[in-house]
Amino acid sequence: MTVLQILKTDCKKYKKYGSSFFVILFFTQGFWAILQYRIANYFYRSVTLQPFRFLFLSWMLLWQKTIEIFTGISIPASASIGHSFYIGHFGGIIINANAIIGNNCNIAQGVTIGISGEGDKRGVPIIHNNVFIGANSVVAGKIIIDNDVLIGACSMINKSLPENAVALGVPAIIISNKGSKGYI
C-alpha cells in the first residue's frame, strides 16, 4: 500500500467513530500524530541517498517534536504500524522506535508501548492485528500480543498474550477469551 492509501484507511477508521473529514483533519490530535508518523515513516523507509536522507529526516524529527508538544503523542518514524490505526484520545502516548503494531489496532490515551527486560529477554513488543489497548496501559518487553486481543484500561502487560485474550490488571491476567470484537 502507498502512504496515501494507508492514510485513507486511517481516516476511514476515524470516520467510523463519527467524525467528518474536516473535524478529523483540523481538530483530532490523534490523527495529526498518525499523519506526521505516516509521512515521516515514508521518508525513513524510502530515502536512502545522503545528504537527502539527513535533510528529510531532520525536518521530520522537528515536525515529530512539534506534534509531541501539541498532542502528547510520540510515534518515531522507525516504528512499524499497519493500516487503519486509531488513537482514541490524545495525550501521554509513547510508542518505542522499534515497536511493531499490526493492522486495525486502537489505542487509548496514556498508553506506553516500550522496552523492558534483561539480557536476551530485553526487547519491544510485537502487536498483531485487531488489538485494542485501553487507557493508561503499558505493554512492555520482548513479548507478542496475538490477533484480536483486548487489553483493559490501566493494565501492565509484560507477558505474551494468545489470540482472543482479554487481559486486565497489574500484572495483567487473562480474564476471558472473547477478544477485541466489538471494540475495534
N, C-alpha and C positions, 0 to 999 in steps of 0.2 A: 504494500500500500504506500502511496505517496503521503507526504506530510499533510497536504490539503485534504486527502481522503480521511486520514486519521483525525484531523481536526473536525471534519464533518461528523464523524461518529461521536466525538466528544460533545459537540454542540447538540447533536440529536439526543444524546443521553440527558443533557440539561433540559432540553425541551420536554422530554418525557416527564420530568418532575414539575412541569407547569410554567416554565419561563419562556418568554418570547426572545427572539434573536436580539432585539435591542437591549433588553434587560440583561441577557447573558453577556453581551459584549461590553456594555458600559457600567454595569452595576454588580457583577458577580466576580468577586475576588478569586475564588477557586478557579474559575475559567481563565482569568488573567494569568495565574500561575501555570496552568496547563498550556496555554498559548505560548508563553515565554519558553517553557520547557520544550515543547514540540519543535519550535524554531531553533533553539539552541542545540537540541539533540541532533537535528538535521545537519547543522554545521559541524558539530562534534564528529559525526559519523562520515560525512561526505567530503569535507575539505581537508586534504592531506598535504597540500603543497605549501611549504613555508615561503614567505612570511604571511601569506594569506590566512593560514590556519590561526596563527597567533593574533592577527588583527581581528578576525571574526570572533574568535573565542574570547578575546578581551572585551569586545563590545557585548557579547552575550553574558559574560560574567558581571559586567556593570549593570546590565538590564536585570539579571537574576537578583543581584543585591538590592536594586530598587524595588523589585516585586517583593522580596523578603521584608523590606522595611514597611511597605504599604499593606501587606497582607498577612505577614507572619508565616508564610509558607515557603519552605526551602526544598526545591527539587533541582539537584545538579544535572547538568547536561549529559553526564555519563551514565546516569541511571537508565534502566531499560523498563519502559512502561508500555503495555499493549494498548490497543484501541478501546474506545468507549470508557475512558477513565472519568470518574466523577468525584469531586471534592464537595461534600455536602455543606460545610460551613467553613469559613476562613479562620485562621489563627492557630498558631502553635503546632504546625505540621512540619515534621522533619523527615526527609527521606534520604537515606545514605546514598552516596555516589555510586556504590556498587550494587544497590538493590535491584532485584528483578521482580517486576509485577506483571501479571498476565493481563488478558483481555477482560473487559466488562467488570472492572472492580470499582468499589465505592469505599471511600474513607471519610471519616468524620473529623471534626476539629480535635486538636490536641494529640493526634496520632504521631507516634515515632516508629519508624522502620529503620533499625540501626544495627550496629555491630556489637557483638558480645562473645564471651567465651575465652578459653585459654588454649594455647598450643594448637593442635590440629582441629580442635573444636571451635576455634575462633572464626567468625565469619558473619555474613549478612544473609538475611532470609531470602528465599525464593518463594514468591507468592504466585500460585497458579490462577486460573480463570474463575470468574464469578465469585469473588471473595468480598465480603462486607466486613470492614473493620470499624467497630464502634468508637464513640468519642473517648478521648483520653487513654487509649490503649497503646501498649508498647509491644512491638513484635521485634525480637532481637535474637541474634545468634545464627549459627550455621544450621538453619532448620528449613523445612519445606512445609508450606501451607498448601495442601492439595486443593483441588477444584471444589467449588460450591460450599466453602466454609464460611460460617458466621462467627465472628469474634465479638463478644459482648462488650459493652462500654466498661471502661476502667479495668481492663484485663491486662495481664502480663503474660505474653506468650514466649516461652523460651524452649519449647519442645515442638517437634513436628506434629502436624495435625492431619489426620486422614480425610479423605473425601467425605463431604456432607457433615462434617463435625460441627457442633455448636459448642464453643468453648467460652468459659466465663470464670473470672476470679483472678486472684494473685497468690501463687502462680495459678494459671488457668487450668481448669479440668474440663473434660468433655462432659456436657450435661445431656446431650441428645445427639441424634444422627439425622435431624430434619434439614440441616444445611441452610443455605442462604436464600433459597427460593422464597420469593415474596419481599425480599429486602433489596434486591438488585433491580 
